[in-house]
Amino acid sequence: MANIKSAKKRIKVIETRTARNKATKSRVKTAIKKVDAAVAANDKEAAKAALTAATAEIAKAAGKGVYHKNTASRKISRLSKAVNAIA
């Protein structure tokens, strides 16, 4: 356990940031699952709507530094490819 005041503060700050990052990642995963479900059901309109929401969520996460920008781009690209593959 930390004894120094600044170290104690860092522990609190890290816990707060970890919780925030976890919540953001959870929102992204949920958005991705919605896109995947719409793609699996072959529902083009629902998939496009879910893709828009998921793209915004992933971009926000990348902007906050939760995901690296290349990771975010890869996720968006894969989702877009899946939605565009629906006949």
PDB file with one MODEL, atoms N, CA, C and O in Angstrom:
MODEL        1
ATOM      1  N   MET A   1       0.847  -1.187   0.000  1.00  0.00           N
ATOM      2  CA  MET A   1       0.000   0.000   0.000  1.00  0.00           C
ATOM      3  C   MET A   1       0.888   1.244   0.000  1.00  0.00           C
ATOM      4  O   MET A   1       1.942   1.277   0.634  1.00  0.00           O
ATOM      5  N   ALA A   2       0.434   2.260  -0.725  1.00  0.00           N
ATOM      6  CA  ALA A   2       1.223   3.491  -0.837  1.00  0.00           C
ATOM      7  C   ALA A   2       1.186   4.270   0.477  1.00  0.00           C
ATOM      8  O   ALA A   2       0.164   4.302   1.163  1.00  0.00           O
ATOM      9  N   ASN A   3       2.303   4.889   0.813  1.00  0.00           N
ATOM     10  CA  ASN A   3       2.383   5.727   2.007  1.00  0.00           C
ATOM     11  C   ASN A   3       2.428   7.207   1.664  1.00  0.00           C
ATOM     12  O   ASN A   3       1.999   8.053   2.448  1.00  0.00           O
ATOM     13  N   ILE A   4       2.956   7.508   0.474  1.00  0.00           N
ATOM     14  CA  ILE A   4       3.126   8.903   0.065  1.00  0.00           C
ATOM     15  C   ILE A   4       1.795   9.450  -0.457  1.00  0.00           C
ATOM     16  O   ILE A   4       1.047   8.761  -1.151  1.00  0.00           O
ATOM     17  N   LYS A   5       1.528  10.696  -0.105  1.00  0.00           N
ATOM     18  CA  LYS A   5       0.244  11.318  -0.451  1.00  0.00           C
ATOM     19  C   LYS A   5      -0.003  11.323  -1.958  1.00  0.00           C
ATOM     20  O   LYS A   5      -1.110  11.023  -2.404  1.00  0.00           O
ATOM     21  N   SER A   6       1.010  11.658  -2.738  1.00  0.00           N
ATOM     22  CA  SER A   6       0.842  11.726  -4.193  1.00  0.00           C
ATOM     23  C   SER A   6       0.576  10.333  -4.776  1.00  0.00           C
ATOM     24  O   SER A   6      -0.176  10.194  -5.741  1.00  0.00           O
ATOM     25  N   ALA A   7       1.190   9.315  -4.190  1.00  0.00           N
ATOM     26  CA  ALA A   7       0.980   7.942  -4.656  1.00  0.00           C
ATOM     27  C   ALA A   7      -0.444   7.492  -4.352  1.00  0.00           C
ATOM     28  O   ALA A   7      -1.060   6.787  -5.150  1.00  0.00           O
ATOM     29  N   LYS A   8      -0.967   7.903  -3.192  1.00  0.00           N
ATOM     30  CA  LYS A   8      -2.348   7.578  -2.833  1.00  0.00           C
ATOM     31  C   LYS A   8      -3.313   8.228  -3.814  1.00  0.00           C
ATOM     32  O   LYS A   8      -4.303   7.621  -4.226  1.00  0.00           O
ATOM     33  N   LYS A   9      -3.010   9.478  -4.185  1.00  0.00           N
ATOM     34  CA  LYS A   9      -3.864  10.191  -5.142  1.00  0.00           C
ATOM     35  C   LYS A   9      -3.819   9.494  -6.503  1.00  0.00           C
ATOM     36  O   LYS A   9      -4.850   9.344  -7.159  1.00  0.00           O
ATOM     37  N   ARG A  10      -2.634   9.072  -6.926  1.00  0.00           N
ATOM     38  CA  ARG A  10      -2.505   8.389  -8.221  1.00  0.00           C
ATOM     39  C   ARG A  10      -3.363   7.126  -8.243  1.00  0.00           C
ATOM     40  O   ARG A  10      -3.988   6.816  -9.257  1.00  0.00           O
ATOM     41  N   ILE A  11      -3.393   6.401  -7.132  1.00  0.00           N
ATOM     42  CA  ILE A  11      -4.206   5.186  -7.054  1.00  0.00           C
ATOM     43  C   ILE A  11      -5.670   5.524  -7.268  1.00  0.00           C
ATOM     44  O   ILE A  11      -6.363   4.829  -8.011  1.00  0.00           O
ATOM     45  N   LYS A  12      -6.156   6.597  -6.620  1.00  0.00           N
ATOM     46  CA  LYS A  12      -7.552   7.008  -6.786  1.00  0.00           C
ATOM     47  C   LYS A  12      -7.846   7.418  -8.220  1.00  0.00           C
ATOM     48  O   LYS A  12      -8.880   7.054  -8.780  1.00  0.00           O
ATOM     49  N   VAL A  13      -6.925   8.183  -8.814  1.00  0.00           N
ATOM     50  CA  VAL A  13      -7.103   8.661 -10.181  1.00  0.00           C
ATOM     51  C   VAL A  13      -7.140   7.484 -11.160  1.00  0.00           C
ATOM     52  O   VAL A  13      -7.963   7.447 -12.075  1.00  0.00           O
ATOM     53  N   ILE A  14      -6.242   6.531 -10.952  1.00  0.00           N
ATOM     54  CA  ILE A  14      -6.180   5.359 -11.825  1.00  0.00           C
ATOM     55  C   ILE A  14      -7.470   4.549 -11.725  1.00  0.00           C
ATOM     56  O   ILE A  14      -7.978   4.073 -12.739  1.00  0.00           O
ATOM     57  N   GLU A  15      -8.003   4.389 -10.520  1.00  0.00           N
ATOM     58  CA  GLU A  15      -9.272   3.653 -10.347  1.00  0.00           C
ATOM     59  C   GLU A  15     -10.402   4.340 -11.100  1.00  0.00           C
ATOM     60  O   GLU A  15     -11.211   3.681 -11.752  1.00  0.00           O
ATOM     61  N   THR A  16     -10.456   5.671 -11.010  1.00  0.00           N
ATOM     62  CA  THR A  16     -11.496   6.432 -11.700  1.00  0.00           C
ATOM     63  C   THR A  16     -11.383   6.262 -13.211  1.00  0.00           C
ATOM     64  O   THR A  16     -12.375   6.003 -13.893  1.00  0.00           O
ATOM     65  N   ARG A  17     -10.169   6.409 -13.722  1.00  0.00           N
ATOM     66  CA  ARG A  17      -9.958   6.289 -15.169  1.00  0.00           C
ATOM     67  C   ARG A  17     -10.228   4.879 -15.661  1.00  0.00           C
ATOM     68  O   ARG A  17     -10.774   4.688 -16.747  1.00  0.00           O
ATOM     69  N   THR A  18      -9.845   3.888 -14.859  1.00  0.00           N
ATOM     70  CA  THR A  18     -10.075   2.494 -15.241  1.00  0.00           C
ATOM     71  C   THR A  18     -11.573   2.225 -15.361  1.00  0.00           C
ATOM     72  O   THR A  18     -12.016   1.561 -16.299  1.00  0.00           O
ATOM     73  N   ALA A  19     -12.348   2.742 -14.411  1.00  0.00           N
ATOM     74  CA  ALA A  19     -13.802   2.552 -14.451  1.00  0.00           C
ATOM     75  C   ALA A  19     -14.396   3.229 -15.668  1.00  0.00           C
ATOM     76  O   ALA A  19     -15.277   2.671 -16.321  1.00  0.00           O
ATOM     77  N   ARG A  20     -13.924   4.426 -15.981  1.00  0.00           N
ATOM     78  CA  ARG A  20     -14.438   5.170 -17.143  1.00  0.00           C
ATOM     79  C   ARG A  20     -14.093   4.449 -18.443  1.00  0.00           C
ATOM     80  O   ARG A  20     -14.935   4.330 -19.333  1.00  0.00           O
ATOM     81  N   ASN A  21     -12.847   3.964 -18.553  1.00  0.00           N
ATOM     82  CA  ASN A  21     -12.420   3.240 -19.749  1.00  0.00           C
ATOM     83  C   ASN A  21     -13.212   1.951 -19.923  1.00  0.00           C
ATOM     84  O   ASN A  21     -13.582   1.580 -21.037  1.00  0.00           O
ATOM     85  N   LYS A  22     -13.467   1.274 -18.802  1.00  0.00           N
ATOM     86  CA  LYS A  22     -14.220   0.023 -18.839  1.00  0.00           C
ATOM     87  C   LYS A  22     -15.638   0.267 -19.353  1.00  0.00           C
ATOM     88  O   LYS A  22     -16.155  -0.506 -20.159  1.00  0.00           O
ATOM     89  N   ALA A  23     -16.257   1.341 -18.884  1.00  0.00           N
ATOM     90  CA  ALA A  23     -17.610   1.680 -19.323  1.00  0.00           C
ATOM     91  C   ALA A  23     -17.630   2.008 -20.811  1.00  0.00           C
ATOM     92  O   ALA A  23     -18.546   1.604 -21.527  1.00  0.00           O
ATOM     93  N   THR A  24     -16.625   2.735 -21.275  1.00  0.00           N
ATOM     94  CA  THR A  24     -16.546   3.097 -22.692  1.00  0.00           C
ATOM     95  C   THR A  24     -16.374   1.856 -23.556  1.00  0.00           C
ATOM     96  O   THR A  24     -17.034   1.717 -24.586  1.00  0.00           O
ATOM     97  N   LYS A  25     -15.488   0.952 -23.138  1.00  0.00           N
ATOM     98  CA  LYS A  25     -15.276  -0.286 -23.901  1.00  0.00           C
ATOM     99  C   LYS A  25     -16.544  -1.128 -23.931  1.00  0.00           C
ATOM    100  O   LYS A  25     -16.849  -1.765 -24.939  1.00  0.00           O
ATOM    101  N   SER A  26     -17.274  -1.128 -22.835  1.00  0.00           N
ATOM    102  CA  SER A  26     -18.516  -1.885 -22.764  1.00  0.00           C
ATOM    103  C   SER A  26     -19.540  -1.331 -23.757  1.00  0.00           C
ATOM    104  O   SER A  26     -20.227  -2.094 -24.437  1.00  0.00           O
ATOM    105  N   ARG A  27     -19.640   0.009 -23.838  1.00  0.00           N
ATOM    106  CA  ARG A  27     -20.566   0.629 -24.794  1.00  0.00           C
ATOM    107  C   ARG A  27     -20.190   0.277 -26.225  1.00  0.00           C
ATOM    108  O   ARG A  27     -21.063   0.013 -27.051  1.00  0.00           O
ATOM    109  N   VAL A  28     -18.898   0.273 -26.520  1.00  0.00           N
ATOM    110  CA  VAL A  28     -18.428  -0.066 -27.867  1.00  0.00           C
ATOM    111  C   VAL A  28     -18.775  -1.516 -28.196  1.00  0.00           C
ATOM    112  O   VAL A  28     -19.269  -1.810 -29.284  1.00  0.00           O
ATOM    113  N   LYS A  29     -18.515  -2.415 -27.254  1.00  0.00           N
ATOM    114  CA  LYS A  29     -18.801  -3.835 -27.489  1.00  0.00           C
ATOM    115  C   LYS A  29     -20.284  -4.065 -27.728  1.00  0.00           C
ATOM    116  O   LYS A  29     -20.658  -4.860 -28.591  1.00  0.00           O
ATOM    117  N   THR A  30     -21.137  -3.374 -26.968  1.00  0.00           N
ATOM    118  CA  THR A  30     -22.580  -3.507 -27.133  1.00  0.00           C
ATOM    119  C   THR A  30     -22.999  -3.018 -28.518  1.00  0.00           C
ATOM    120  O   THR A  30     -23.820  -3.651 -29.182  1.00  0.00           O
ATOM    121  N   ALA A  31     -22.438  -1.901 -28.948  1.00  0.00           N
ATOM    122  CA  ALA A  31     -22.762  -1.351 -30.268  1.00  0.00           C
ATOM    123  C   ALA A  31     -22.340  -2.321 -31.369  1.00  0.00           C
ATOM    124  O   ALA A  31     -23.065  -2.512 -32.345  1.00  0.00           O
ATOM    125  N   ILE A  32     -21.166  -2.931 -31.210  1.00  0.00           N
ATOM    126  CA  ILE A  32     -20.675  -3.896 -32.200  1.00  0.00           C
ATOM    127  C   ILE A  32     -21.590  -5.120 -32.252  1.00  0.00           C
ATOM    128  O   ILE A  32     -21.883  -5.637 -33.330  1.00  0.00           O
ATOM    129  N   LYS A  33     -22.039  -5.578 -31.086  1.00  0.00           N
ATOM    130  CA  LYS A  33     -22.937  -6.736 -31.042  1.00  0.00           C
ATOM    131  C   LYS A  33     -24.247  -6.443 -31.755  1.00  0.00           C
ATOM    132  O   LYS A  33     -24.802  -7.322 -32.414  1.00  0.00           O
ATOM    133  N   LYS A  34     -24.751  -5.208 -31.629  1.00  0.00           N
ATOM    134  CA  LYS A  34     -25.992  -4.839 -32.311  1.00  0.00           C
ATOM    135  C   LYS A  34     -25.814  -4.884 -33.820  1.00  0.00           C
ATOM    136  O   LYS A  34     -26.706  -5.338 -34.536  1.00  0.00           O
ATOM    137  N   VAL A  35     -24.670  -4.416 -34.310  1.00  0.00           N
ATOM    138  CA  VAL A  35     -24.389  -4.468 -35.750  1.00  0.00           C
ATOM    139  C   VAL A  35     -24.315  -5.925 -36.200  1.00  0.00           C
ATOM    140  O   VAL A  35     -24.912  -6.301 -37.208  1.00  0.00           O
ATOM    141  N   ASP A  36     -23.584  -6.736 -35.452  1.00  0.00           N
ATOM    142  CA  ASP A  36     -23.431  -8.151 -35.805  1.00  0.00           C
ATOM    143  C   ASP A  36     -24.777  -8.874 -35.823  1.00  0.00           C
ATOM    144  O   ASP A  36     -25.021  -9.713 -36.690  1.00  0.00           O
ATOM    145  N   ALA A  37     -25.649  -8.551 -34.866  1.00  0.00           N
ATOM    146  CA  ALA A  37     -26.972  -9.182 -34.807  1.00  0.00           C
ATOM    147  C   ALA A  37     -27.804  -8.799 -36.027  1.00  0.00           C
ATOM    148  O   ALA A  37     -28.492  -9.643 -36.601  1.00  0.00           O
ATOM    149  N   ALA A  38     -27.744  -7.530 -36.422  1.00  0.00           N
ATOM    150  CA  ALA A  38     -28.498  -7.066 -37.592  1.00  0.00           C
ATOM    151  C   ALA A  38     -27.961  -7.706 -38.867  1.00  0.00           C
ATOM    152  O   ALA A  38     -28.730  -8.055 -39.762  1.00  0.00           O
ATOM    153  N   VAL A  39     -26.642  -7.859 -38.948  1.00  0.00           N
ATOM    154  CA  VAL A  39     -26.027  -8.503 -40.116  1.00  0.00           C
ATOM    155  C   VAL A  39     -26.447  -9.973 -40.177  1.00  0.00           C
ATOM    156  O   VAL A  39     -26.769 -10.490 -41.247  1.00  0.00           O
ATOM    157  N   ALA A  40     -26.442 -10.638 -39.024  1.00  0.00           N
ATOM    158  CA  ALA A  40     -26.831 -12.052 -38.973  1.00  0.00           C
ATOM    159  C   ALA A  40     -28.286 -12.240 -39.383  1.00  0.00           C
ATOM    160  O   ALA A  40     -28.645 -13.267 -39.958  1.00  0.00           O
ATOM    161  N   ALA A  41     -29.139 -11.232 -39.083  1.00  0.00           N
ATOM    162  CA  ALA A  41     -30.557 -11.316 -39.430  1.00  0.00           C
ATOM    163  C   ALA A  41     -30.830 -10.829 -40.851  1.00  0.00           C
ATOM    164  O   ALA A  41     -31.978 -10.820 -41.295  1.00  0.00           O
ATOM    165  N   ASN A  42     -29.772 -10.421 -41.570  1.00  0.00           N
ATOM    166  CA  ASN A  42     -29.893  -9.877 -42.936  1.00  0.00           C
ATOM    167  C   ASN A  42     -30.815  -8.669 -43.004  1.00  0.00           C
ATOM    168  O   ASN A  42     -31.524  -8.490 -43.995  1.00  0.00           O
ATOM    169  N   ASP A  43     -30.817  -7.850 -41.979  1.00  0.00           N
ATOM    170  CA  ASP A  43     -31.646  -6.641 -41.933  1.00  0.00           C
ATOM    171  C   ASP A  43     -30.759  -5.441 -42.274  1.00  0.00           C
ATOM    172  O   ASP A  43     -30.076  -4.885 -41.413  1.00  0.00           O
ATOM    173  N   LYS A  44     -30.788  -5.056 -43.560  1.00  0.00           N
ATOM    174  CA  LYS A  44     -29.883  -4.013 -44.063  1.00  0.00           C
ATOM    175  C   LYS A  44     -30.106  -2.665 -43.381  1.00  0.00           C
ATOM    176  O   LYS A  44     -29.150  -1.992 -42.996  1.00  0.00           O
ATOM    177  N   GLU A  45     -31.379  -2.273 -43.234  1.00  0.00           N
ATOM    178  CA  GLU A  45     -31.678  -0.960 -42.645  1.00  0.00           C
ATOM    179  C   GLU A  45     -31.234  -0.886 -41.180  1.00  0.00           C
ATOM    180  O   GLU A  45     -30.616   0.091 -40.757  1.00  0.00           O
ATOM    181  N   ALA A  46     -31.558  -1.930 -40.417  1.00  0.00           N
ATOM    182  CA  ALA A  46     -31.161  -1.962 -39.005  1.00  0.00           C
ATOM    183  C   ALA A  46     -29.639  -1.994 -38.885  1.00  0.00           C
ATOM    184  O   ALA A  46     -29.067  -1.368 -37.993  1.00  0.00           O
ATOM    185  N   ALA A  47     -28.988  -2.726 -39.789  1.00  0.00           N
ATOM    186  CA  ALA A  47     -27.529  -2.826 -39.761  1.00  0.00           C
ATOM    187  C   ALA A  47     -26.892  -1.468 -40.029  1.00  0.00           C
ATOM    188  O   ALA A  47     -25.913  -1.094 -39.384  1.00  0.00           O
ATOM    189  N   LYS A  48     -27.460  -0.726 -40.995  1.00  0.00           N
ATOM    190  CA  LYS A  48     -26.906   0.601 -41.308  1.00  0.00           C
ATOM    191  C   LYS A  48     -27.081   1.557 -40.133  1.00  0.00           C
ATOM    192  O   LYS A  48     -26.175   2.326 -39.812  1.00  0.00           O
ATOM    193  N   ALA A  49     -28.250   1.507 -39.492  1.00  0.00           N
ATOM    194  CA  ALA A  49     -28.507   2.372 -38.339  1.00  0.00           C
ATOM    195  C   ALA A  49     -27.563   2.010 -37.184  1.00  0.00           C
ATOM    196  O   ALA A  49     -26.998   2.889 -36.532  1.00  0.00           O
ATOM    197  N   ALA A  50     -27.402   0.716 -36.943  1.00  0.00           N
ATOM    198  CA  ALA A  50     -26.516   0.250 -35.873  1.00  0.00           C
ATOM    199  C   ALA A  50     -25.060   0.596 -36.190  1.00  0.00           C
ATOM    200  O   ALA A  50     -24.281   0.922 -35.294  1.00  0.00           O
ATOM    201  N   LEU A  51     -24.705   0.519 -37.473  1.00  0.00           N
ATOM    202  CA  LEU A  51     -23.336   0.854 -37.888  1.00  0.00           C
ATOM    203  C   LEU A  51     -23.028   2.319 -37.609  1.00  0.00           C
ATOM    204  O   LEU A  51     -21.939   2.653 -37.142  1.00  0.00           O
ATOM    205  N   THR A  52     -23.988   3.188 -37.896  1.00  0.00           N
ATOM    206  CA  THR A  52     -23.794   4.622 -37.640  1.00  0.00           C
ATOM    207  C   THR A  52     -23.552   4.870 -36.157  1.00  0.00           C
ATOM    208  O   THR A  52     -22.641   5.607 -35.780  1.00  0.00           O
ATOM    209  N   ALA A  53     -24.378   4.246 -35.321  1.00  0.00           N
ATOM    210  CA  ALA A  53     -24.241   4.408 -33.870  1.00  0.00           C
ATOM    211  C   ALA A  53     -22.908   3.829 -33.381  1.00  0.00           C
ATOM    212  O   ALA A  53     -22.225   4.433 -32.554  1.00  0.00           O
ATOM    213  N   ALA A  54     -22.553   2.663 -33.898  1.00  0.00           N
ATOM    214  CA  ALA A  54     -21.314   2.008 -33.475  1.00  0.00           C
ATOM    215  C   ALA A  54     -20.089   2.819 -33.901  1.00  0.00           C
ATOM    216  O   ALA A  54     -19.121   2.935 -33.148  1.00  0.00           O
ATOM    217  N   THR A  55     -20.136   3.376 -35.107  1.00  0.00           N
ATOM    218  CA  THR A  55     -19.027   4.183 -35.603  1.00  0.00           C
ATOM    219  C   THR A  55     -18.806   5.399 -34.702  1.00  0.00           C
ATOM    220  O   THR A  55     -17.671   5.741 -34.371  1.00  0.00           O
ATOM    221  N   ALA A  56     -19.895   6.039 -34.316  1.00  0.00           N
ATOM    222  CA  ALA A  56     -19.791   7.207 -33.432  1.00  0.00           C
ATOM    223  C   ALA A  56     -19.205   6.807 -32.084  1.00  0.00           C
ATOM    224  O   ALA A  56     -18.354   7.511 -31.541  1.00  0.00           O
ATOM    225  N   GLU A  57     -19.654   5.692 -31.549  1.00  0.00           N
ATOM    226  CA  GLU A  57     -19.177   5.224 -30.239  1.00  0.00           C
ATOM    227  C   GLU A  57     -17.686   4.881 -30.295  1.00  0.00           C
ATOM    228  O   GLU A  57     -16.932   5.223 -29.385  1.00  0.00           O
ATOM    229  N   ILE A  58     -17.267   4.204 -31.367  1.00  0.00           N
ATOM    230  CA  ILE A  58     -15.854   3.831 -31.516  1.00  0.00           C
ATOM    231  C   ILE A  58     -14.986   5.077 -31.692  1.00  0.00           C
ATOM    232  O   ILE A  58     -13.895   5.162 -31.129  1.00  0.00           O
ATOM    233  N   ALA A  59     -15.471   6.038 -32.471  1.00  0.00           N
ATOM    234  CA  ALA A  59     -14.714   7.276 -32.697  1.00  0.00           C
ATOM    235  C   ALA A  59     -14.540   8.057 -31.391  1.00  0.00           C
ATOM    236  O   ALA A  59     -13.479   8.625 -31.133  1.00  0.00           O
ATOM    237  N   LYS A  60     -15.597   8.076 -30.571  1.00  0.00           N
ATOM    238  CA  LYS A  60     -15.512   8.752 -29.270  1.00  0.00           C
ATOM    239  C   LYS A  60     -14.455   8.077 -28.394  1.00  0.00           C
ATOM    240  O   LYS A  60     -13.645   8.740 -27.747  1.00  0.00           O
ATOM    241  N   ALA A  61     -14.486   6.753 -28.390  1.00  0.00           N
ATOM    242  CA  ALA A  61     -13.528   5.997 -27.573  1.00  0.00           C
ATOM    243  C   ALA A  61     -12.096   6.271 -28.034  1.00  0.00           C
ATOM    244  O   ALA A  61     -11.191   6.418 -27.213  1.00  0.00           O
ATOM    245  N   ALA A  62     -11.898   6.337 -29.346  1.00  0.00           N
ATOM    246  CA  ALA A  62     -10.553   6.613 -29.877  1.00  0.00           C
ATOM    247  C   ALA A  62     -10.134   8.032 -29.530  1.00  0.00           C
ATOM    248  O   ALA A  62      -8.968   8.277 -29.221  1.00  0.00           O
ATOM    249  N   GLY A  63     -11.066   8.963 -29.579  1.00  0.00           N
ATOM    250  CA  GLY A  63     -10.768  10.349 -29.253  1.00  0.00           C
ATOM    251  C   GLY A  63     -10.368  10.530 -27.803  1.00  0.00           C
ATOM    252  O   GLY A  63      -9.555  11.396 -27.480  1.00  0.00           O
ATOM    253  N   LYS A  64     -10.937   9.717 -26.932  1.00  0.00           N
ATOM    254  CA  LYS A  64     -10.618   9.791 -25.505  1.00  0.00           C
ATOM    255  C   LYS A  64      -9.371   8.994 -25.151  1.00  0.00           C
ATOM    256  O   LYS A  64      -8.896   9.045 -24.016  1.00  0.00           O
ATOM    257  N   GLY A  65      -8.841   8.257 -26.124  1.00  0.00           N
ATOM    258  CA  GLY A  65      -7.625   7.497 -25.874  1.00  0.00           C
ATOM    259  C   GLY A  65      -7.864   6.110 -25.309  1.00  0.00           C
ATOM    260  O   GLY A  65      -6.921   5.448 -24.875  1.00  0.00           O
ATOM    261  N   VAL A  66      -9.109   5.663 -25.308  1.00  0.00           N
ATOM    262  CA  VAL A  66      -9.398   4.313 -24.817  1.00  0.00           C
ATOM    263  C   VAL A  66      -8.888   3.289 -25.825  1.00  0.00           C
ATOM    264  O   VAL A  66      -8.338   2.255 -25.444  1.00  0.00           O
ATOM    265  N   TYR A  67      -9.076   3.584 -27.126  1.00  0.00           N
ATOM    266  CA  TYR A  67      -8.556   2.741 -28.200  1.00  0.00           C
ATOM    267  C   TYR A  67      -7.545   3.544 -29.004  1.00  0.00           C
ATOM    268  O   TYR A  67      -7.674   4.761 -29.136  1.00  0.00           O
ATOM    269  N   HIS A  68      -6.546   2.867 -29.536  1.00  0.00           N
ATOM    270  CA  HIS A  68      -5.611   3.490 -30.464  1.00  0.00           C
ATOM    271  C   HIS A  68      -6.370   3.799 -31.748  1.00  0.00           C
ATOM    272  O   HIS A  68      -7.326   3.101 -32.084  1.00  0.00           O
ATOM    273  N   LYS A  69      -5.955   4.838 -32.469  1.00  0.00           N
ATOM    274  CA  LYS A  69      -6.701   5.246 -33.656  1.00  0.00           C
ATOM    275  C   LYS A  69      -6.728   4.160 -34.725  1.00  0.00           C
ATOM    276  O   LYS A  69      -7.716   4.033 -35.448  1.00  0.00           O
ATOM    277  N   ASN A  70      -5.659   3.375 -34.836  1.00  0.00           N
ATOM    278  CA  ASN A  70      -5.648   2.292 -35.825  1.00  0.00           C
ATOM    279  C   ASN A  70      -6.598   1.170 -35.425  1.00  0.00           C
ATOM    280  O   ASN A  70      -7.229   0.554 -36.283  1.00  0.00           O
ATOM    281  N   THR A  71      -6.701   0.905 -34.143  1.00  0.00           N
ATOM    282  CA  THR A  71      -7.631  -0.114 -33.648  1.00  0.00           C
ATOM    283  C   THR A  71      -9.053   0.316 -33.957  1.00  0.00           C
ATOM    284  O   THR A  71      -9.867  -0.488 -34.413  1.00  0.00           O
ATOM    285  N   ALA A  72      -9.349   1.582 -33.710  1.00  0.00           N
ATOM    286  CA  ALA A  72     -10.684   2.108 -33.982  1.00  0.00           C
ATOM    287  C   ALA A  72     -10.996   2.011 -35.475  1.00  0.00           C
ATOM    288  O   ALA A  72     -12.091   1.602 -35.860  1.00  0.00           O
ATOM    289  N   SER A  73     -10.038   2.386 -36.305  1.00  0.00           N
ATOM    290  CA  SER A  73     -10.230   2.324 -37.754  1.00  0.00           C
ATOM    291  C   SER A  73     -10.471   0.890 -38.210  1.00  0.00           C
ATOM    292  O   SER A  73     -11.310   0.640 -39.075  1.00  0.00           O
ATOM    293  N   ARG A  74      -9.736  -0.044 -37.630  1.00  0.00           N
ATOM    294  CA  ARG A  74      -9.897  -1.456 -37.987  1.00  0.00           C
ATOM    295  C   ARG A  74     -11.286  -1.957 -37.618  1.00  0.00           C
ATOM    296  O   ARG A  74     -11.927  -2.660 -38.400  1.00  0.00           O
ATOM    297  N   LYS A  75     -11.753  -1.594 -36.416  1.00  0.00           N
ATOM    298  CA  LYS A  75     -13.083  -2.022 -35.977  1.00  0.00           C
ATOM    299  C   LYS A  75     -14.166  -1.457 -36.904  1.00  0.00           C
ATOM    300  O   LYS A  75     -15.072  -2.177 -37.324  1.00  0.00           O
ATOM    301  N   ILE A  76     -14.060  -0.176 -37.211  1.00  0.00           N
ATOM    302  CA  ILE A  76     -15.046   0.466 -38.081  1.00  0.00           C
ATOM    303  C   ILE A  76     -15.021  -0.162 -39.469  1.00  0.00           C
ATOM    304  O   ILE A  76     -16.070  -0.411 -40.063  1.00  0.00           O
ATOM    305  N   SER A  77     -13.821  -0.417 -39.981  1.00  0.00           N
ATOM    306  CA  SER A  77     -13.670  -1.010 -41.305  1.00  0.00           C
ATOM    307  C   SER A  77     -14.309  -2.390 -41.378  1.00  0.00           C
ATOM    308  O   SER A  77     -15.002  -2.708 -42.345  1.00  0.00           O
ATOM    309  N   ARG A  78     -14.078  -3.205 -40.361  1.00  0.00           N
ATOM    310  CA  ARG A  78     -14.635  -4.564 -40.361  1.00  0.00           C
ATOM    311  C   ARG A  78     -16.154  -4.543 -40.274  1.00  0.00           C
ATOM    312  O   ARG A  78     -16.831  -5.340 -40.923  1.00  0.00           O
ATOM    313  N   LEU A  79     -16.686  -3.627 -39.467  1.00  0.00           N
ATOM    314  CA  LEU A  79     -18.140  -3.509 -39.355  1.00  0.00           C
ATOM    315  C   LEU A  79     -18.740  -3.041 -40.686  1.00  0.00           C
ATOM    316  O   LEU A  79     -19.750  -3.577 -41.143  1.00  0.00           O
ATOM    317  N   SER A  80     -18.121  -2.057 -41.285  1.00  0.00           N
ATOM    318  CA  SER A  80     -18.600  -1.529 -42.573  1.00  0.00           C
ATOM    319  C   SER A  80     -18.592  -2.611 -43.643  1.00  0.00           C
ATOM    320  O   SER A  80     -19.533  -2.735 -44.427  1.00  0.00           O
ATOM    321  N   LYS A  81     -17.525  -3.386 -43.663  1.00  0.00           N
ATOM    322  CA  LYS A  81     -17.395  -4.464 -44.642  1.00  0.00           C
ATOM    323  C   LYS A  81     -18.515  -5.489 -44.451  1.00  0.00           C
ATOM    324  O   LYS A  81     -19.084  -5.979 -45.427  1.00  0.00           O
ATOM    325  N   ALA A  82     -18.827  -5.810 -43.200  1.00  0.00           N
ATOM    326  CA  ALA A  82     -19.880  -6.785 -42.910  1.00  0.00           C
ATOM    327  C   ALA A  82     -21.242  -6.262 -43.349  1.00  0.00           C
ATOM    328  O   ALA A  82     -22.045  -7.004 -43.916  1.00  0.00           O
ATOM    329  N   VAL A  83     -21.503  -4.971 -43.082  1.00  0.00           N
ATOM    330  CA  VAL A  83     -22.793  -4.382 -43.448  1.00  0.00           C
ATOM    331  C   VAL A  83     -22.920  -4.305 -44.967  1.00  0.00           C
ATOM    332  O   VAL A  83     -23.988  -4.586 -45.510  1.00  0.00           O
ATOM    333  N   ASN A  84     -21.849  -3.931 -45.655  1.00  0.00           N
ATOM    334  CA  ASN A  84     -21.894  -3.817 -47.116  1.00  0.00           C
ATOM    335  C   ASN A  84     -22.014  -5.171 -47.799  1.00  0.00           C
ATOM    336  O   ASN A  84     -22.443  -5.247 -48.951  1.00  0.00           O
ATOM    337  N   ALA A  85     -21.643  -6.239 -47.105  1.00  0.00           N
ATOM    338  CA  ALA A  85     -21.717  -7.581 -47.692  1.00  0.00           C
ATOM    339  C   ALA A  85     -23.145  -8.124 -47.737  1.00  0.00           C
ATOM    340  O   ALA A  85     -23.422  -9.103 -48.430  1.00  0.00           O
ATOM    341  N   ILE A  86     -24.061  -7.474 -46.986  1.00  0.00           N
ATOM    342  CA  ILE A  86     -25.460  -7.930 -47.004  1.00  0.00           C
ATOM    343  C   ILE A  86     -26.039  -7.649 -48.390  1.00  0.00           C
ATOM    344  O   ILE A  86     -25.923  -6.539 -48.910  1.00  0.00           O
ATOM    345  N   ALA A  87     -26.657  -8.661 -48.971  1.00  0.00           N
ATOM    346  CA  ALA A  87     -27.212  -8.508 -50.329  1.00  0.00           C
ATOM    347  C   ALA A  87     -28.494  -7.709 -50.319  1.00  0.00           C
ATOM    348  O   ALA A  87     -29.091  -7.487 -51.372  1.00  0.00           O
TER     349      ALA A  87
ENDMDL
END
